[in-house]
């Protein structure tokens, strides 16, 4: 056989073997097919983006503002020496998810783009676009961006209400600015609240590794559907320890809908005071051993709750069929509803289960003296404790002085500046004793503590 024919047949044989191997599924030594997330990730990865933010910061030379330095070098006190040094551009990395390919809508965390003058969105195919910030929801830590681009891929949104502990999930993002990274795990817990991370908390907890830079990235199920937006980690040692938190997509979707419609999120209230159920309360209200829910401690006059027939002593156990186990979770379930929407509350009253429909109303006006109580408490909303003496912290405005004071919603203030607080009037009188600082005696979740605000 001529040499040319031998070479031709050898080439054909090699080609056939290579083609056959490429067509075979991944198998182990016994011939069993091996599972792989690769097909799902090939569909989802193009919709997870890297977000870079740029901000202009004016920096002053501190030495030029030092009187001793100026006198020592005989520098005249003239405005030109007070001018800032050239602006510095700062860049921070985070992640985002394309949820609407047609309109170029990207969902991310508010803290990723907070304070940015420019936001850049980069795709896995190397393209980069300047994004428009459509709006944000700081209380939930959600921001919505828009980019003008073609041939985008989007992630389908799941129903996070059907998510269960033990479900497999995959976290996709840009940790430490390394580039797109995939980690896997399970749903470790649901309905996590009381972490002090955001104003409205109802987190999905997962052991899928979430690290700095993952914020705003995707948490997807094995079908490639978006179940949550990765937001925070519990990191006592400074790194990932297997406890991460994501915002359920149903909550994020509700905020996005309002942002795209109105440019902002307007949350309403139903007008009830609430409290977590303790073993003592469970016994006092003759509830079944282990009964979960949230106790209604009071109903505001002329509120949607009063009009719907809700009463103090009712125990709310579900909202729209979804179980409610804590006051923080209930606030979040109500918080995703727009003003005017209806929700169905399942509650227990005197041992009987009732279903009550209530319409979410506008936030009730604060007592006029709330805004004049004390400058260190600016942004805090107070009302008389519906369950007895004291003043209830019923709300904290985002990015206000009160947000960073250490106060938490549902705190009961029973003392101020060493004066017993019975109601708003005595609270006001106690605060007038010191304009520079405030000493508060607080009851929080059954415990007592003192808080100094300066």
C-alpha positions as CSV (number, residue, x, y, z in Angstrom):
1,X,0.0,0.0,0.0
2,X,1.5,3.3,-1.0
3,X,2.7,5.6,1.8
4,X,0.0,8.3,1.0
5,X,-2.9,5.8,1.5
6,X,-1.4,4.6,4.8
7,X,-1.2,8.2,6.1
8,X,-4.8,8.9,4.9
9,X,-6.3,5.8,6.6
10,X,-4.3,6.6,9.8
11,X,-5.7,10.1,9.8
12,X,-9.3,8.9,9.3
13,X,-8.9,6.3,12.1
14,X,-7.6,9.0,14.5
15,X,-10.4,11.3,13.6
16,X,-13.1,8.6,14.2
17,X,-11.6,7.7,17.6
18,X,-11.5,11.4,18.7
19,X,-15.0,12.0,17.5
20,X,-16.4,8.9,19.3
21,X,-14.7,10.0,22.6
22,X,-16.1,13.5,22.3
23,X,-19.6,12.2,21.8
24,X,-19.5,9.9,24.8
25,X,-20.9,11.2,28.1
26,X,-18.7,11.5,31.1
27,X,-18.4,8.1,32.7
28,X,-16.5,6.5,35.6
29,X,-14.5,3.3,35.5
30,X,-17.6,1.1,35.8
31,X,-19.3,2.9,32.9
32,X,-21.8,4.9,35.0
33,X,-22.6,8.5,33.9
34,X,-21.2,11.1,36.2
35,X,-23.4,14.1,37.2
36,X,-22.1,17.6,36.3
37,X,-23.3,21.2,36.7
38,X,-21.5,22.2,33.6
39,X,-24.5,22.2,31.2
40,X,-26.6,24.4,33.7
41,X,-23.7,26.7,34.3
42,X,-23.1,27.3,30.6
43,X,-26.6,28.7,30.5
44,X,-26.4,30.8,33.7
45,X,-22.8,32.1,33.7
46,X,-23.3,34.6,30.8
47,X,-26.0,36.3,32.9
48,X,-23.8,36.9,36.0
49,X,-21.8,40.1,35.6
50,X,-18.9,41.8,37.3
51,X,-19.6,45.3,38.6
52,X,-16.9,48.0,39.1
53,X,-17.8,51.3,40.7
54,X,-15.8,54.6,40.4
55,X,-16.2,57.6,42.7
56,X,-14.5,61.0,42.7
57,X,-13.0,61.9,46.0
58,X,-11.5,65.3,46.8
59,X,-8.4,64.8,49.0
60,X,-6.9,67.6,51.1
61,X,-3.4,67.7,52.3
62,X,-3.8,67.6,56.1
63,X,-0.5,69.4,56.7
64,X,-1.7,72.5,55.0
65,X,-4.6,72.6,57.5
66,X,-2.2,72.3,60.5
67,X,-1.7,75.8,62.0
68,X,1.7,74.8,63.5
69,X,2.9,73.5,60.1
70,X,1.8,76.7,58.4
71,X,3.5,79.0,61.0
72,X,6.7,76.9,61.0
73,X,7.1,77.2,57.2
74,X,5.6,80.7,57.0
75,X,2.8,79.6,54.7
76,X,0.3,82.4,54.3
77,X,-3.3,81.7,55.2
78,X,-4.7,82.1,51.7
79,X,-7.5,80.2,50.0
80,X,-5.2,78.7,47.3
81,X,-3.5,76.6,49.9
82,X,-6.8,75.2,51.0
83,X,-7.5,73.8,47.5
84,X,-7.9,70.0,47.3
85,X,-5.3,67.8,45.7
86,X,-6.3,66.2,42.3
87,X,-9.3,63.9,42.5
88,X,-8.7,60.3,43.1
89,X,-10.7,57.6,41.4
90,X,-11.6,54.6,43.5
91,X,-12.7,51.3,42.2
92,X,-14.6,48.5,44.0
93,X,-15.7,45.1,42.7
94,X,-18.9,43.3,43.1
95,X,-21.3,41.1,41.2
96,X,-24.7,41.4,39.6
97,X,-27.3,39.3,37.7
98,X,-29.1,40.1,34.4
99,X,-32.8,39.4,35.1
100,X,-34.2,41.0,31.9
101,X,-32.1,40.6,28.7
102,X,-34.4,42.6,26.5
103,X,-34.2,45.8,28.6
104,X,-30.7,45.1,30.0
105,X,-31.9,45.1,33.6
106,X,-29.3,44.0,36.2
107,X,-30.0,43.3,39.8
108,X,-27.3,43.8,42.5
109,X,-26.8,44.9,46.1
110,X,-27.2,48.5,47.0
111,X,-24.0,48.5,49.0
112,X,-22.1,47.5,45.9
113,X,-23.0,50.7,44.1
114,X,-23.5,53.0,47.1
115,X,-21.8,56.4,46.6
116,X,-20.6,55.6,43.1
117,X,-20.4,58.3,40.4
118,X,-20.0,55.7,37.7
119,X,-20.9,52.0,37.5
120,X,-19.4,49.7,34.9
121,X,-20.9,46.3,34.1
122,X,-18.6,43.6,32.5
123,X,-19.8,40.4,30.9
124,X,-18.1,37.1,30.7
125,X,-17.6,37.6,27.0
126,X,-15.3,40.6,27.7
127,X,-17.8,43.4,26.8
128,X,-18.1,46.3,29.2
129,X,-20.9,48.9,29.6
130,X,-21.6,52.0,31.6
131,X,-24.8,51.3,33.6
132,X,-27.6,53.6,34.6
133,X,-28.8,53.3,38.2
134,X,-32.6,53.0,37.9
135,X,-33.1,53.1,41.6
136,X,-32.3,51.3,44.9
137,X,-33.9,49.9,48.1
138,X,-31.3,50.5,50.8
139,X,-33.5,48.9,53.5
140,X,-33.4,45.6,51.6
141,X,-30.0,46.2,50.0
142,X,-31.1,46.0,46.4
143,X,-30.2,48.2,43.5
144,X,-31.4,48.0,39.9
145,X,-29.2,48.9,37.0
146,X,-29.8,49.1,33.2
147,X,-27.3,48.7,30.4
148,X,-27.7,49.1,26.6
149,X,-26.4,46.0,25.0
150,X,-27.5,43.3,22.6
151,X,-27.3,39.5,22.8
152,X,-27.7,39.4,26.6
153,X,-28.6,36.3,28.6
154,X,-30.9,36.4,31.6
155,X,-31.5,34.1,34.5
156,X,-35.0,32.8,35.1
157,X,-36.5,33.7,38.5
158,X,-37.6,31.0,40.8
159,X,-40.3,31.1,43.5
160,X,-38.1,31.4,46.7
161,X,-41.2,30.6,48.8
162,X,-40.9,26.9,47.8
163,X,-37.2,26.7,48.7
164,X,-36.5,24.1,51.4
165,X,-33.7,23.5,53.8
166,X,-31.4,20.9,52.2
167,X,-32.0,22.0,48.6
168,X,-28.8,22.2,46.6
169,X,-27.8,25.7,45.5
170,X,-24.9,27.2,43.5
171,X,-23.4,30.7,44.2
172,X,-21.9,32.5,41.3
173,X,-20.0,35.8,41.5
174,X,-16.7,37.6,41.4
175,X,-15.0,37.0,44.8
176,X,-11.9,39.2,45.6
177,X,-12.0,40.4,42.0
178,X,-10.6,37.1,40.7
179,X,-13.2,36.7,38.0
180,X,-16.3,34.6,37.8
181,X,-16.3,31.8,40.3
182,X,-18.7,29.0,41.1
183,X,-19.2,27.5,44.6
184,X,-21.8,24.9,45.6
185,X,-23.6,24.0,48.8
186,X,-27.1,23.6,50.3
187,X,-29.7,25.8,51.9
188,X,-28.7,25.6,55.5
189,X,-31.7,27.6,56.9
190,X,-34.5,29.9,55.9
191,X,-36.1,33.0,57.4
192,X,-32.9,34.2,59.1
193,X,-33.6,37.6,60.9
194,X,-32.2,39.7,63.7
195,X,-28.7,39.8,62.2
196,X,-28.6,43.6,62.0
197,X,-27.4,43.6,58.4
198,X,-30.4,45.3,56.7
199,X,-33.6,46.9,57.7
200,X,-35.7,44.1,56.3
201,X,-34.3,40.6,56.9
202,X,-35.6,37.2,55.8
203,X,-32.4,35.7,54.6
204,X,-31.6,32.4,52.9
205,X,-28.6,30.9,54.8
206,X,-26.3,28.7,52.7
207,X,-22.9,27.0,53.1
208,X,-22.0,27.7,49.5
209,X,-18.9,29.9,49.8
210,X,-19.7,33.6,49.6
211,X,-16.7,35.9,49.9
212,X,-16.0,39.7,49.4
213,X,-16.9,40.5,45.8
214,X,-19.7,37.9,45.7
215,X,-22.1,40.6,46.9
216,X,-24.9,41.0,44.3
217,X,-24.2,37.7,42.6
218,X,-26.5,34.8,41.9
219,X,-27.7,32.0,44.1
220,X,-29.3,29.5,41.8
221,X,-31.0,26.1,42.1
222,X,-29.9,23.1,40.1
223,X,-32.4,24.1,37.4
224,X,-30.4,27.3,36.9
225,X,-33.2,29.5,38.3
226,X,-32.4,32.5,40.5
227,X,-33.5,31.9,44.1
228,X,-31.5,34.7,45.9
229,X,-29.1,37.6,45.7
230,X,-25.9,36.9,47.6
231,X,-25.4,39.6,50.2
232,X,-23.4,38.9,53.3
233,X,-21.3,36.4,55.3
234,X,-20.8,35.6,58.9
235,X,-17.0,35.9,59.2
236,X,-15.7,36.2,62.8
237,X,-12.2,35.2,61.5
238,X,-12.3,37.5,58.5
239,X,-12.9,34.8,56.0
240,X,-15.6,32.4,54.9
241,X,-16.7,30.0,57.5
242,X,-19.6,28.4,55.7
243,X,-22.3,30.7,56.7
244,X,-23.5,33.0,54.0
245,X,-26.8,34.9,53.4
246,X,-28.8,35.7,50.4
247,X,-31.9,37.9,49.8
248,X,-34.8,35.7,48.6
249,X,-35.6,36.6,45.0
250,X,-39.3,37.1,45.8
251,X,-38.4,40.0,48.1
252,X,-35.9,41.4,45.6
253,X,-38.4,41.0,42.7
254,X,-41.0,43.0,44.7
255,X,-38.5,45.9,45.2
256,X,-37.5,45.8,41.5
257,X,-41.1,46.0,40.4
258,X,-41.6,49.2,42.4
259,X,-38.3,50.7,41.3
260,X,-38.9,50.2,37.6
261,X,-42.5,51.5,38.0
262,X,-42.0,54.4,40.4
263,X,-38.2,54.9,40.7
264,X,-38.3,54.1,44.4
265,X,-39.8,51.7,46.9
266,X,-42.7,52.8,49.1
267,X,-43.5,50.5,51.9
268,X,-46.7,50.5,53.9
269,X,-47.8,49.2,57.2
270,X,-50.9,47.5,58.7
271,X,-50.5,49.2,62.0
272,X,-49.8,46.6,64.6
273,X,-47.3,46.2,67.4
274,X,-45.7,42.7,67.4
275,X,-43.5,40.5,69.6
276,X,-41.8,37.2,69.3
277,X,-43.4,34.3,71.2
278,X,-41.4,33.2,74.3
279,X,-42.2,30.0,76.2
280,X,-43.8,32.1,78.9
281,X,-46.1,33.9,76.4
282,X,-46.9,30.5,74.8
283,X,-48.1,29.3,78.2
284,X,-49.9,32.5,79.1
285,X,-51.9,32.5,75.9
286,X,-52.7,28.8,76.1
287,X,-50.9,28.0,72.9
288,X,-49.9,24.5,71.9
289,X,-46.4,23.4,72.9
290,X,-44.0,24.5,70.2
291,X,-46.5,26.8,68.4
292,X,-44.7,29.2,66.2
293,X,-45.9,32.7,65.2
294,X,-45.8,36.4,66.1
295,X,-47.9,37.9,68.9
296,X,-49.9,41.1,68.2
297,X,-49.3,43.3,71.2
298,X,-51.4,46.3,70.1
299,X,-53.4,47.7,67.2
300,X,-53.1,51.3,66.2
301,X,-56.3,53.3,66.1
302,X,-57.8,53.8,62.6
303,X,-55.2,51.5,61.1
304,X,-55.7,48.9,58.3
305,X,-55.3,46.2,61.0
306,X,-58.1,47.7,63.2
307,X,-60.4,48.0,60.2
308,X,-59.7,44.3,59.3
309,X,-60.6,43.2,62.8
310,X,-57.1,42.2,64.1
311,X,-56.9,42.4,67.9
312,X,-54.2,42.5,70.5
313,X,-53.5,38.9,71.6
314,X,-53.9,37.4,68.1
315,X,-51.0,35.2,67.0
316,X,-50.1,35.6,63.3
317,X,-48.8,32.3,62.0
318,X,-48.7,32.8,58.2
319,X,-48.8,35.5,55.6
320,X,-50.4,34.5,52.2
321,X,-49.9,30.9,53.2
322,X,-46.2,31.2,54.1
323,X,-45.3,30.5,57.7
324,X,-44.2,33.3,60.0
325,X,-41.9,32.5,62.9
326,X,-40.5,35.8,64.0
327,X,-41.3,39.5,64.1
328,X,-38.5,40.3,61.7
329,X,-39.8,37.8,59.2
330,X,-43.3,39.2,59.5
331,X,-42.0,42.8,58.9
332,X,-40.3,41.5,55.8
333,X,-43.3,39.7,54.5
334,X,-45.4,42.8,54.9
335,X,-42.6,45.0,53.6
336,X,-42.6,43.4,50.1
337,X,-46.2,44.5,49.6
338,X,-46.9,47.8,47.9
339,X,-49.3,50.3,49.5
340,X,-52.8,49.2,48.6
341,X,-52.1,45.5,48.1
342,X,-53.9,43.0,50.1
343,X,-52.4,40.2,52.2
344,X,-54.1,37.2,53.9
345,X,-53.1,36.7,57.5
346,X,-53.6,33.3,59.2
347,X,-53.9,33.8,62.9
348,X,-54.9,32.1,66.1
349,X,-57.4,33.7,68.4
350,X,-58.5,32.0,71.6
351,X,-57.5,28.6,70.2
352,X,-59.2,29.0,66.9
353,X,-57.6,29.6,63.5
354,X,-58.9,32.6,61.5
355,X,-58.1,33.9,58.0
356,X,-58.2,37.7,57.8
357,X,-57.6,39.9,54.7
358,X,-56.0,43.3,55.3
359,X,-54.9,46.0,52.9
360,X,-51.5,47.5,53.4
361,X,-51.8,51.2,54.2
362,X,-49.5,54.2,54.2
363,X,-47.2,54.6,57.1
364,X,-48.9,56.5,59.9
365,X,-47.7,60.0,60.6
366,X,-45.2,60.2,63.4
367,X,-45.9,62.0,66.6
368,X,-44.9,65.6,65.8
369,X,-42.4,65.7,68.7
370,X,-40.5,62.7,67.4
371,X,-38.5,64.9,65.1
372,X,-37.6,67.2,67.9
373,X,-36.6,64.7,70.6
374,X,-32.8,64.8,70.3
375,X,-30.4,65.3,67.4
376,X,-28.6,62.0,68.2
377,X,-31.8,60.2,67.7
378,X,-32.6,61.7,64.3
379,X,-34.3,59.2,62.0
380,X,-35.7,57.0,64.8
381,X,-39.5,56.5,65.0
382,X,-41.0,56.2,68.5
383,X,-44.4,55.4,69.8
384,X,-45.9,54.6,73.2
385,X,-45.4,51.0,74.1
386,X,-48.7,49.3,73.3
387,X,-47.9,46.5,75.8
388,X,-47.3,48.7,78.8
389,X,-44.9,51.4,80.0
390,X,-42.0,52.6,77.9
391,X,-41.4,53.8,74.4
392,X,-41.2,51.5,71.4
393,X,-38.6,52.0,68.7
394,X,-41.0,51.4,65.7
395,X,-38.7,52.3,62.9
396,X,-35.2,53.5,61.8
397,X,-34.8,55.7,58.7
398,X,-32.0,54.4,56.4
399,X,-28.6,56.2,56.6
400,X,-29.7,58.3,59.5
401,X,-28.0,59.1,62.8
402,X,-30.3,56.6,64.6
403,X,-29.3,53.8,62.2
404,X,-25.7,53.9,63.5
405,X,-26.6,54.5,67.2
406,X,-27.0,50.9,68.2
407,X,-30.8,51.1,68.5
408,X,-32.9,48.3,66.9
409,X,-36.5,48.2,65.8
410,X,-38.7,46.8,68.5
411,X,-36.4,48.0,71.3
412,X,-38.4,49.1,74.4
413,X,-36.8,52.1,76.0
414,X,-37.7,52.1,79.7
415,X,-35.1,54.6,80.9
416,X,-33.2,57.6,79.6
417,X,-30.5,59.6,81.3
418,X,-31.3,57.8,84.6
419,X,-34.9,58.8,84.4
420,X,-37.7,56.2,84.2
421,X,-39.5,56.4,80.8
422,X,-43.3,55.7,81.0
423,X,-44.4,57.3,77.7
424,X,-43.3,59.7,75.0
425,X,-43.7,62.7,77.2
426,X,-41.5,61.5,80.0
427,X,-39.0,60.3,77.3
428,X,-38.8,63.8,75.9
429,X,-38.3,65.3,79.4
430,X,-35.5,62.9,80.2
431,X,-33.7,63.6,76.9
432,X,-33.6,67.4,77.7
433,X,-31.2,66.7,80.6
434,X,-28.2,66.3,78.3
435,X,-27.7,67.7,74.8
436,X,-24.3,66.1,74.2
437,X,-25.1,62.4,74.9
438,X,-27.9,60.0,75.7
439,X,-28.0,57.1,78.1
440,X,-30.7,54.7,77.3
441,X,-32.0,51.7,79.3
442,X,-33.4,49.2,76.8
443,X,-35.4,46.0,77.0
444,X,-34.5,43.9,73.9
445,X,-35.9,40.4,73.2
446,X,-36.5,39.8,76.9
447,X,-33.0,41.0,77.9
448,X,-31.9,44.4,79.5
449,X,-29.0,46.6,78.4
450,X,-27.7,50.1,78.5
451,X,-26.8,52.1,75.4
452,X,-24.7,55.3,75.4
453,X,-25.0,57.5,72.3
454,X,-22.6,60.4,71.8
